[in-house]
Amino acid sequence: MFELNPLNLPDAQLHHLIMAVVTLVLGFIIGYSSRQRLIRQLEGDLASTQREVDDCLRVPVVTAVNEEDIVLNRIRNRANEIQFSRIGYAVASDADDLKDIVGIGPFLEKKLHAVGIYTFRQIASFTKEDIDLVNDIIEFFPGRIERDNWVGQAAELARKK
């Protein structure tokens, strides 16, 4: 009767070889198109990331001078808390060189000027409450004004002046 064994056909090996070649070609085409699609997707992601980086680079950098201005404005807004009627009023034209007091540097002098403290006489008039308040307003280390004896130094410098 019939023999249904396909390997007994005369062209069976040729058919298998043709199917293997077709399978390889189809696998290559599908793999290549999948890879191309992935490459396009990654290139799109790269382009959008590059745009985001460029946007970040366009944002201006805050410099130390701007930060200093921010601090001085914050301090200036609290100047009304100080009792100038007791310690005395002064203007920038009356200013002493507050850096002569040990413990006051250039930025700290700017902070004191921002709240309206310009003279040795004003500092010499500080009470304990004034010291604590000014210390808080100018955002200085707690107790540092007393440790550095600003009041005593200011009184001595005011007498010499």
C-alpha positions in Angstrom: 0.0 0.0 0.0 0.9 3.6 0.5 4.1 4.5 2.2 3.6 7.8 3.9 7.1 8.4 5.0 8.1 11.7 3.5 11.8 10.9 3.7 11.3 8.2 1.1 10.3 10.9 -1.5 13.0 11.6 -4.0 13.1 15.4 -3.3 12.6 15.2 0.5 16.1 16.4 1.3 15.8 19.3 -1.1 12.5 20.3 0.4 14.0 20.3 3.9 17.0 22.4 2.7 14.6 24.9 1.0 12.5 25.2 4.2 15.6 25.8 6.3 16.8 28.5 4.0 13.3 30.2 4.0 13.2 30.0 7.8 16.7 31.6 8.0 15.8 34.3 5.6 12.5 35.1 7.4 14.2 35.1 10.8 16.8 37.5 9.4 14.2 39.9 8.0 12.1 39.9 11.1 15.1 40.3 13.4 16.5 43.1 11.2 13.2 45.0 11.1 12.8 44.6 14.9 16.3 45.9 15.5 15.7 48.9 13.2 12.4 49.7 15.1 14.4 49.6 18.4 17.1 51.8 17.0 14.6 54.4 15.9 12.9 54.3 19.3 16.3 54.7 21.1 17.3 57.6 18.8 14.0 59.4 19.6 14.7 58.9 23.3 18.2 60.2 22.9 16.9 63.3 21.0 14.4 64.1 23.7 17.0 63.6 26.5 19.4 65.8 24.6 16.7 68.5 24.4 16.1 68.2 28.2 19.9 68.6 28.8 20.0 71.6 26.6 17.0 73.1 28.5 18.8 72.5 31.8 22.0 74.2 30.5 20.0 77.3 29.5 18.8 77.9 33.1 20.9 80.6 34.7 23.1 79.5 37.6 22.5 81.3 40.9 25.8 82.9 41.9 27.1 83.6 45.4 26.4 87.3 44.9 22.7 86.5 44.3 22.6 84.3 47.4 24.2 87.1 49.4 21.5 89.5 48.2 18.8 87.1 49.2 20.3 86.8 52.7 20.6 90.6 53.0 17.0 91.2 51.9 15.8 88.6 54.3 17.7 90.4 57.1 16.6 93.8 55.9 12.9 92.8 56.2 13.4 92.1 60.0 15.1 95.5 60.8 11.9 96.9 62.3 12.2 94.4 65.2 15.2 96.3 66.7 14.6 99.1 69.3 16.5 101.9 67.5 14.9 104.4 69.9 17.0 102.9 72.6 20.3 102.0 70.8 20.2 105.1 68.5 19.6 105.8 64.9 22.4 106.1 62.3 22.7 106.3 58.5 25.3 105.0 56.1 27.2 108.3 56.0 27.8 108.0 59.8 29.1 104.5 59.5 32.1 103.3 61.4 34.3 100.5 60.2 32.6 97.7 62.1 35.2 95.3 60.9 37.5 96.8 63.6 35.6 94.7 66.1 37.1 91.3 66.5 34.5 88.8 65.1 33.0 91.1 62.5 34.0 90.4 58.9 33.0 92.0 55.6 29.8 90.0 55.1 28.8 90.4 58.8 29.3 94.1 58.5 26.9 94.1 55.5 24.4 92.2 57.5 24.6 94.8 60.3 24.2 97.6 57.8 21.2 95.9 56.3 19.4 96.2 59.6 20.5 99.8 60.2 23.5 99.3 62.6 26.3 101.5 61.4 28.2 102.8 64.4 30.2 101.6 67.4 27.9 103.6 69.6 24.9 101.6 68.5 26.6 98.3 69.3 27.9 99.7 72.6 24.3 100.4 73.6 23.2 96.7 73.2 21.5 95.0 76.1 21.3 91.2 76.5 17.9 91.3 74.7 19.3 93.3 71.8 22.2 90.9 71.5 19.9 88.0 71.3 17.6 89.7 68.8 20.4 91.0 66.6 22.0 87.6 66.7 18.8 86.0 65.5 18.1 88.6 62.8 21.6 88.5 61.3 21.6 84.7 61.5 24.8 84.5 63.4 26.1 81.8 65.8 24.2 82.0 69.1 26.3 83.5 71.9 29.0 84.6 69.6 28.4 88.3 70.0 28.9 87.9 73.8 31.9 85.6 73.5 33.6 88.1 71.2 32.5 91.0 73.5 31.2 93.2 70.7 29.7 95.6 73.2 32.9 96.1 75.1 35.0 96.4 72.0 32.5 98.8 70.5 32.5 101.0 73.6 36.3 101.1 73.6 36.4 102.0 69.8 33.7 104.7 70.3 35.7 106.3 73.1 38.9 106.3 70.9 36.9 107.9 68.0 
